[in-house]
Amino acid sequence: MAGFINWAKSPAARQYFFSTHFWGPVANWGLPLAALSDIVNRDEESISGVMSPTLAAYSMIFMRFAWRVQPRNYLLFACHATNATAQLVQEGRYLNYWHFGGREKKHPIGAAVNDVKETAKEVVDKVKA
């Protein structure tokens, strides 16, 4: 702890805290925090099936940038790793809800109504033929 305090008092620490290597990632943490909030508070119907993988790809690209830039920007890397993970979880929620039966499990009456509508349409088509 004493080593960190000594570093925090040094000119190198002031240079770091007043640089874009610090404030850029701090400002960028809004994306993963919003995604994590959406995982907890948002319903699956509001998830965008296009935007979530787009944001995950964006974060993966910037993870590589944060790793390759010299000096390495671990704060930016952590920010984008968190966002990529959260966006992939969101995409999993989207796929489960819309394509793998999650909607029917969550709204069983609505699914039954749709089944009855489909059956009625088939019967009407048979009668017309």
N, C-alpha and C positions, 0 to 999 in steps of 0.2 A: 504494500500500500504506500509506503514511504517513497518507493521508486516512482510510482505514478504521480504522487504529489510533486515530487521534484521535477518530473517531466512537464507536468501541467504548468509549472511556474517558468518554464524555459521559453526562449524565443521560438524554438521549433514548435512547441504546442500552440503558441499564439499564431504562428504562420499557418499551422494546420487548421485551427478553428476559424480563421478568417479567409479560408480558401474555398474554392468550388469543390474540392475533394471532400469537404465536410458538408457544406450547405446544400450542394446539389442532391446528394442522397437523402439528407434530412427532409428536404422539400418533396422528394420523390416517394417518401414513405406513405404519402396519402393514398397512392394506388393500392398497395397491399393491405393497408388498414381498412380501406373501403371494401376490398374483396373479402377480408376476414369478417367484417361486419355483415356483409351480404350472406355469407355462409350461415351465420347464426340467425339473422333476422329476416331474411327474404324468402319468399315462397319460390318454388321451382318454376312456376309459370312466368316469372319475371326475368329469368336468366336468358341471356342472348346466346344462342347456339353458335353464332358467328363471332361475336366479340370476345367471348372467353378464350377460345383457342388463339385468336389474334393477339390478345394481350399476353397470353402465355408465351407465344413465339417472340413477341417484342421483348419480354423480360429475359428469355433465354439468350437472345442476341446481345442484350446489354450485360448479361452475366459474363459472357465471353469477353466483352469489351472491358469490364471492370477487372477481369482477371489478367488481361493482356497489357493494360496500360501500366506504365511505370511512373511512380510507384503504384503497386497494386492497391486498388480501392476496395477494401474489404467491406466497408459500410455500404457502398453501392452494390456490391456482389450480394450481400445479405438481403438487401432490400429487394432486388430482383429475384433472388432465389425464393423468398417468401411470396412474392407476387405470382411467380410462375406456378408454384405449388398450389396457392389458393385458386388461381384461375383453372388449373387442371381439376381440382376438386369440384369447382363450379361446373365445369364441362361434364364431369362424371354425374353430377346431380341432374344436369339437363338431359343427358342421354338416358339415364335411368327413368326419369319422369316421363319423357315424351316417346321413348322408343323401346323400353324394356319393362313396361307394365306398371311403373310407379304411379302413373295417373289413375289407372284403373283401381289400384290398391287404395289410393288416397280418396277417390271418389267412386265407390262401388255402385251407387245408385245411378250416377251419370253413365257409367259404363253399361249398366243393365238397360237403360233407356236407349242407348245407341244400338245395342244388340237387338232390341225389339224393333227399332226403326229399320234396321237392315233386314230383319226377317219379314217385316211387313212389306218392304219394298220388293223382296224376292217373290212373295206371294202375289202381289199386284202384277208383277212382270209375268208370272206364270199364268195368271188369269187372262191377261191381255193377249198372250200368245196362243 
